[in-house]
Each structure stands twice: as C-alpha cells, then as structure tokens.
Amino acid sequence: MFDWASTLDYLRRAASAPQGLFNPRTKALLAAALLLLAPFYGVAASDPARQQKAPASSSAATSAGTTQPALTAGEAHHNHAGQPVPDYMTGDQCLFCHRSVVGPTWQQEPHAWTIRPVGIAPVVGQLPADATHIIGSAQHYRALKLIGYGKFALLAADGKTWQPDVFATQCAGCHATGVDPQVHTFASFAFDCFACHGDLSTDHTTKPEIALLGSKRPRDPKEIVEICASCHLRGGHSESTGLPYPNNFIAGDDLFADFKVDLKRDLDPTMNPADRHAYTYTRKVMEGSTQTCLECHRVHGSPDLKHEYCIDCDDPPGGKAAAPKLRSQTCEY
C-alpha cells in the first residue's frame, strides 16, 4: 500500500528547505504538491502500522500529526534540552488553514525577517557579491552566506572574512527554527510557527486551546514570558552546551531548567535599555506579576507597539530610557 505519510514527510522537508537547495520553481511545485496531498495525511497518520516509533530519548513522536499535544495550563513543563528536534508541522502546513489571517501579514513582520534572502525588505547597505542572506535589522545587520543544509557562514566585522562556525554557535538558536542540539544546523531560517506556538498535534483544529500563545489558550504568564525570553534574554547560556542560546527549547518547556541567566541584571543601570526591558518583565513575571510581553507587543498583524516608544514602566513618567552604555556582546552591536 502506498505510504502517504512518508511521501508527505519528504515533500514537507523539501518544500521548507533553506533557499539555495532548490530553485524557486521547484520549491513552488513541491509546496503545491504538499497542499494537494495534505487531505491524505490524516488517513495515513491514523493507521498504526505506518506510525513511526519515537526514540527512547524523545518525548515526542517522530511523525508529524502524531506528536504529543501541547501542554494545557497547569501541567508540568517539559524540558527537551538535548533531545532530537520533533518532526513539527511547518508554516506551509499551518498557512493552509491560517492563510487568510496570518498569511497576508507574516512576511512583513520582524520575526519573519530575522534572517531573509538578499534583496528582501528591509534593505540594507552594500553587501559582498557572494552574500546570500541577511541577519538583523536595517540598522544592525550582518551578511550571511549559505554553505550547506542548515548552515550559514557569517561575515566578520572586517567585511572580508567569512566565519563558518559563528552563526551555528552564537546566532542559530534565536534566528532560526529547529536547531539540531548536536550539530547546530537549522531546519529553516527565521521563525516558523513552531518556534512560538509549539509542537502541535493535528487535533489543535478542534482543540485550539492547545496552541501556545493562541487566542483560545488559557493565559499563563510564565508560559508566555518564557517563550519570548528564550530569545530576548541576551546574556544567558545553556548549561548543557555552554552556548548563548537555549538547547532545543520548545514552547511550553521550562526555559530555566537548562538556560541559566541572572534576572537581577536588570538592576544594573548601565545595561542596554532594550535588554534591561526584557530582563525586567521576565523577572517580574517569575516573581508573580501577570503583566506579560503580550500586554504591549503584537506578534501578528502590525508590528508596531501599542506605545509610541518603548520604555520601562519603572522609568519616571514622561522620561526616556537612558542612552545605552553596554552593547550586546553576543550580537556584537
């Protein structure tokens, strides 16, 4: 009998492969085939004979559609540090249903262009001829060159030297999705839906409350802030790898089981205000506050804040945060 699950898994991986591995026409055809065959996926996944057995070291199944449901409010957090990246549903699959709401705006949102191909807005200054991608904003950016599946070389500050290992060990965890805990290659650059919404099973269509950060999700301040803090708390490190980003953090995990950071660093008045802001609100929520990042920051739709500019609530009324004195050592700006 034809194995729909294996076929769809191949198409999913191929359609979401980093740019440069397939030409745009081929990727478009693969994505179209994936959408056309998607209805068969539920049939294949429901056949026990075709379900893959999860490795003993992993708490998630390895076949998309059979993953464990995301945590519901009140459940104990998991810790996937060091475990294999689950075979999560990609954004291409998610947009099959969410194309009318998320689809029209996603490519204009900052989380979608933390890494982007050269020529995609926001544009930056002059780049080397062999640069393929850009990391960062229009103001603070570095050039990247695709050097293999899930691998980028980062252009050094001298503007001439390509560094093959820096992206994998310094940047990948917060600028890419599905980073392998062992070799630090990524499944897709920038953020896929999985990065913030978690490893969802297909039944989230009838149980929307299992989608982390979703509008139907019971509000859990710690859960929310840990998802955001997994990338926005610069200055911490993974206890298991020593790298400056979490080890295979999956939305809903206990971030601080492996990611070690001193949240009281925000009390240092010389800290960069943007970094201090992330530290302050993470610390307050961990101490019992219910005011999370989502009170002010939009994830989908207009990327603008609800405030004209962003300041800490502890700052004097009408005052602005002090000029930054310390820059990010990890991001080198």
N, C-alpha and C positions, 0 to 999 in steps of 0.2 A: 504494500500500500504506500502511496506517495506520502512522504514526510513533510507536511506543510510547516511544522514548527522549525525544522532545520532550514528549509528554504527561506522562510521569512526572517529567521535569525541572520542568515547570510546577507539578505537584501538590506536589513536594518543596519548592519555593521558597515556594509559597503556605502550605503547612501549617506551615512553620517561620518564617513572617514574624513580626516583633515584634508583641506584643499591642497591640491598638488598630487594626490594619489590617483585621482580620476579626473578626466576633463569635465567641464560643467555639463556638457550634453549627456555624457554617460551617467553622471550623478542624478540629473533630472529624470532620466529613464528609469534608473534604479528606484528613485523615490516614488515615481508613478506606479511602478510595479508593486512596490510595498503597499501603497494605498489600495490598489485594486485587489490584492490578495488578502488584505487585513481581515475581511469577514471570516476567512477560513481559520484564522488563528485561534479563535475561541474553541472551534471544533477540535483542533489538534491538541491544544493545551488541556482539554478535558479528557483526553484519552490517557489513562495511567500508563499504558505501555510505551508512550512516547515522552513521558516526563523524565527529565534528567535528574539524577541523584545529586544533591548538593554535597560538596566536600565536607568532611567531618569538621574542618576548622571554620566553616562558614555557617552563619545562622540564616542565610538567605538562599533560596533555591537558585539554580543557575539558568533556568529557562524563563524568559520574560512571560508574564502572565501568571506565574505560579509563586511569585515572591511573597514573603510574609506581609500581611497588612501592616501599614504604618501604625505607630503607637497611638493609642487614644489617650485623652487626658487622664492623668492619674497613674498610668502604667510606668513601671520602672524603665529608665532609659537604658539603651543598649550602648555597647562600645565596640565598634568594628575596626579598631586600630590593628593594622597588620593583616587583616583578613582580605580575601580576594574581593575586588570590586564586583558588586552584583550585576547581573545582566539586566540592567534597568531599561525602562521604556524611554526612548529618545524623544526629543522635541518634535521630530517629524511625525511620530505616532500621536503625540499629545495634540498637535495642531489639527489633526483630522477632526477632532471634536471642538477644539477651542479656537478654530481659525477665525471666527467672526469677532471674538472679544480680544484675545491676546495677539493673534496674527498680525493685524494691521499696525500695531504699535511696537511690537517687540524689537524689531531691528533698529528702532530709533532710541531705545532705552540704554543707559550706560552699562547695565550688566551684560548686554548683548555684544558690546564692542570693547570689552576689556582687552580682547585681542580681536583684530579684524584684518582682512587682507588689505594690502597696499591699494590705495585709491578709494577705499570706503570711508565715508564721513564718520567722525570729524577728521578732516585732513590735517596733515602735519607738514613740517618743513621738508627740506631736501633730504632724500634717503639714498643709500647706496643702490646701485643698479641691481644687485643680486638680492636685495631685501624682498621678502615675500609677504610679511605681516608686520603689524604694529602693535605694541603693547602700551597701554596708558592713554591719557587724555591728550587733547591738543596742546596743552601746556607742559605736561610732564610725560614724555614718551621715550621709548627705545625701539630700535628696529630689530626685527626677528627674521630668521631665515629657516625655512622648513628643511630639515636634514634627514628625515625619516619618519616612519609612522609614530605619531605622538611625540616627536622630538623637534625642538627649536634650538638654534644657536642664537645667542643674544649678542648684539653689537656692543662692544666695550665703550667706555666713556671717551676713548681716543678717537672714535668714529671710524676705525680701520680694522680692528681685531674682532673676529667672530669667536665668541666663547661657547663651546659646545655643551658645557655642563651646568652653567649658571642658571639657566631657565628651569631645568629639572630640579635643582636643589634649593632654589630661592623663590621662584615665581609660580611654578605649576599649580601648587595646591590652592591658590586663590585666583588664578587667571584661567584655569582650565577645568574640565569636568571628567570625572572617572580616572583619577590619577592612581596608577598602579603602586601599591605600597612598597613593592620590592625594587622595581627598576625606574619608577617615577615618570613613565610615559603616560600620556593622557589619551582618553577616548575621543574627546572633542575639545577644541579650543573655545575660550569664553565660557559662558554659563549655559548649560542645558537645564530644562525644567527640573531634572533630578537633583540639581545642586541645592535648590531651596525647598522643593516640595517633597523630597524623599523618594524612597524606593517603593513605589505604589503598585499594588496588585490591580488587575483589571476590574475588580468589583468596586473600585472607587467611583465608578459611574453610577452605582446605586447606593453607595455609602460615601458621599462627598466629605463627610466629617473626618475621614482618614487621611485626606490630603493636607499635609502640613502647610501652614500659612494660608490655607484656603479660607474663604469667607464662611464656610459651614463648620470649620474646625473649632471645637471648644477652645477658648482663649487660655493659653498657658504662658504667662510672661517669661518664665525661664526658658521654655522651649523656643519661643520666638527670638529672644535675645541671644541664645546660644547659636542659632542658625546664622544670624548676622555677625556675631562676634567671631565665628570660625574664620572669617576673612578680614574683618575690620579691626581686630585686636593685634596690631602690629607690635612686635617686641616680645612675643611669647615663643615657645618652642615645643616640639613634640618630645615627650620623654622617651619614647621608644626609638625614634630616628635621629633626634637632635636637630632636625630641620626646622626652619622658622614658620612652618605651617602644619596644621593637624594631619595626622596619619589616618587617611581614609575615613574622615568624618562624614557621616551620613545624617542628614536632617532627622532629628529625633534622638540622636545619640547623646550621651553625656559628654559634652565637649571637654570638660576639665578632668576627665578620667585619665587622659593622655596628654592634653595640651596644657602646658604649665605657663602661667603668667601671673605677675603680681598686679592685681587690680588696683591696688592703692597707689600705683604710679601716677594716677590722675591727680594726686595731691601735690605733685611736683609742678609748680607754676611755670617752669621753663619748658614743659612738654609742648610739642606742637599742638595747637588748639584742636585740630581735626582729630588727632589721635586721642587727645585728652577727652574729647566728647564721647568717643566710643568706649573708652575705659570707664568714664563716669556713669553712663547709663547701664553698662553691663554690671558694674559693681552694685549700683543701687537696686537693680532687679534681683541680683543674687542675695541681697540683704533684705528683700521683701517688698520692694517697690513694684507697682503694677504698671508703671509707665514704660512702655517698650519703644523700640525704634519705629514701629508702625504707627505710633501716635502722630508722627511728623513726616515720615518718609513714605512715599509711594513706591511700590515695587513695579506695578504695571500702569500703563497709561502715561500721562505727562510725568517726566522725571523731576519736575520742579518740586521743591519743598513747599509745605504749607506756610512756611515763614518766608519773608523776603530774603533773609540770610540766616545762616545757622549759627547760633550761639548757645552756650550752656545756660541752663536756667539759673545756675548759681552766680552768673555774672551780674553785675549791677544793672538795674533797669535802664534800658536805653544805651548801655555800654556795649562795646565790641570786644571780642576776644583779643588778647594781646598778640602782637606780631610774633610769628613762630621763631623760636630761637634754636630748636633742635629739629633737624630734618630726619626723615626715615632712613635708618641705616640699611634696612633690608632693601628698600626700593631705590635707594641712592638718590634722593632728592631732598 
